[in-house]
Structure formats: C-alpha cells, structure tokens
C-alpha cells in the first residue's frame, strides 16, 4: 500500500523517518513560493531515513536557482525518478545504501558519494554523473548506525555483494576513488557499464583509480574518454567507435588468479590509445570484427611467444572460448597483422616483430595455403624463429658444420685412423666455413672421391643457409 506523499519544505531537513511502503516525494512549485535561495546549502535533505521504495515526482516547473535533493546516511531499497519537469533538480546520495532507476534529461546531475548499492542502479539521460569512494568512509564502523536500524544489514555483506552501475547517455561522467594502488580492493564487487548514443553529445568521461570486476563500454562517444589506473577483471568494449580521443592507461587485472577476460568486438579504434595495458595478464583477449590498425599501443605488455598468444582469440562471444568458427586461424593471422601495423605506427619494432612471427605461426594453420608455403614457414620458425632468434641459427651453424666437416674428413681418411691427430685440421675447419673455399683447400684433387665432393657441396649449402639466417636475425632491428 502506498503511503501519503511526503511534503517537503526547502531548507528543512527530514530526519530519522521510516517508510515501510512505497512513498512519493512531490517537489511542487507551491513549496518554493516566497522562499529565498541560500547559496551553498542543500535545499531538500533526508537524513538517516529508511525507504522501501521512493518515487520522486515533479510535474510543474519551479523558478528556483538550484534544487538539490539529498539523501544522507539513508537506506533506500528502490528509488524511481522519471517525472521531472524542472531542469535544475539535482540528486545527491552520501554514505547511503541505494538502488533503482534515475532517468530524466532534465536532471543536471546525480552525485553518489561513498554509497553501497543493493544490486544495481540505472542512471539514464542525466547530464552529469559523479560517483566517488573514499576508503575511510567505507570502513565498517562508519556504518554502525545504519546497520543498527536495518534488520539483516551488515556493511561487510553489503559491500562484498555484487553492485552494478549502469550509466546511459550521460553528458559527463566521473567515477573515481582514493583506494590504494598497491593492493587489490577485496571489499567491493563493482561492475560499471557505460553506454553512449549519437543523439546525446557527451563531453567527458573520467574513470580513475578504481577496482572493478567488470567494465563495459558501448556506443559512439563524441567527447574525450579517459580510463586511468584501473584494475579490472573483465573488460568489454562492444560496438565502440569514439569520435573524440579515448585513452586507456595503466589497465591490468585485480589479481592473477581469476578467469580474466578482455572482449573488444565490432569496434573502430582509430582514435583510441592503449598505454601501459597489461594484455599478457589476461586469460582471454578477444579482438573480433574490430579495426585497430591505427590505434596507438605504447608501453603495453604482450605475450612473448605463439603459445602464449593463443589466449588472443577472435571469437564471437568471449564467454564461450571453445566456440571457434571455421576461419578462426585466418582471423588470428589478420589480427596479429593489425596489431603489428599499430605498433609499427609508434615505432615499436621490437613488439611488432614478435607479432609478425606469431602471424606466421598462425598462417601455418590456415586451410588452403600451398604446401610449399607451409614448409617455408616451418623452416623459418625452426631455423631462426621467423627472424627473431640469433641463438637458433648460430648453434645450428656450429652443430651442422662440425658434423659435416667430420664427415668430410672421414671421407678423406684424415681422422679416426692409425695416424696421430693432425691439429692443423682445427684451422682448416674455418676454411671449410668459408663459402668461397676451393675444393682442394685441404687435399689435392687426386685424393677426392664422390662422397667427399658431395659432403663439401652440401656443406656449402647448409653453412650458407644458416649464415644467412644468422645475419637476418642479427639485423632484425634494421628491418622496416
């Protein structure tokens, strides 16, 4: 049963009231007749009140400079704000428990400071949204008074339950905390979903220094987006095409033990910058139907080898990594090439070459490529790691040349015979490595046989191949 509407009087706080049923707060024009505006004071204030469901209603425009509607240390199971005619009613909640829906383009601002959600809150079409947390204000002893008034409510249970913020089509968003960066925030299970629309021209989004279990960004923002110093377990960017600048700085998981995911799907990231994003810490990273060759990647940590890069999965649904489509390997190949182009755009040839190598490994798995090309890719990986490894061709050069040189000496009867070991043969090994050496560099032509000539010829081919692979790897930083 709905309770009678609450009559509010400007600058007269309402304290310690309990509303066990649905109640409506009516903000009427008559209540403001002959009331002088007081700069810096909250206009309508509820302190330490308990609401089961509260509806805020304003059907006529009020000529008043600023109408602030504040809930201080209140418990609100559900709030509903839809009918607002006046364009200057702002809503503030401080150290309160709240949930519900606030949706009106006439509301200039919603401010939630040190609040705890009962499940979720939807903030839609509001011009300015500010959500902030101070670690000291979320300490259990700060909530003892509210806990004593509400049955079965404890700050520890409430703060560790899932809390979801859904912000849709806001002009300005600021979401921040003063939580310490040197440890994971175990207290809150926070989820933040941002949605942008072309019919609302947003100006700025600032998300900084928060610990999130999920962050979802969707739409085409026109203003600047900055996500900085964020620890997030699951990060989803869907149908995202920023018109202004979007920067993601210092992003990493809250911990290294969870099933962490990044899903970037159907996006155009030409105006996007990723700076110090630890992609290698996430268990699954999915770029799907996304253009990002012109995105900027700086100081990002990427996996080091093909096996680790297998966590980069172009899949339709990041929650079901086993559902891979028929052209999966080809998509992996093209994603690696896009990442390579993006890194080359910032001059990061070190990471770009790793991606080129990974792309070649993925290309081997693509159906339909010619068999000879597959062989070439396998040999390049085996011989010098697609141009990245100096050790591979060096040790292959030493090992193969020593083996062939011993065979060559055996074919001539110069070793493992009854004669004493000829130490000059060590020096002739370096002549054997010389690709231009003459066939009689060691013995006269009369001592040759078919086997020795064959070994000599094969030696020139093999040694030449590994010298080329060694030089190719040695010059990897000179490649463009």
Helices and strands as residue ranges (DSSP letters): E 6-7, E 14-15, E 18-26, G 30-32, E 44-47, E 50-58, E 67-72, E 75-76, E 79-84, E 89-94, E 97-103, E 109-113, E 116-124, E 128-133, G 135-138, G 140-143, H 144-149, H 155-160, E 162-168, E 172-177, E 189-195, E 204-219, E 224-240, E 246-252, E 261-265, E 272-277, G 279-281, E 284-288, E 296-298, H 306-309, H 328-345, H 349-364, H 371-384, H 390-412, H 424-433, G 445-447, H 450-474, G 476-478
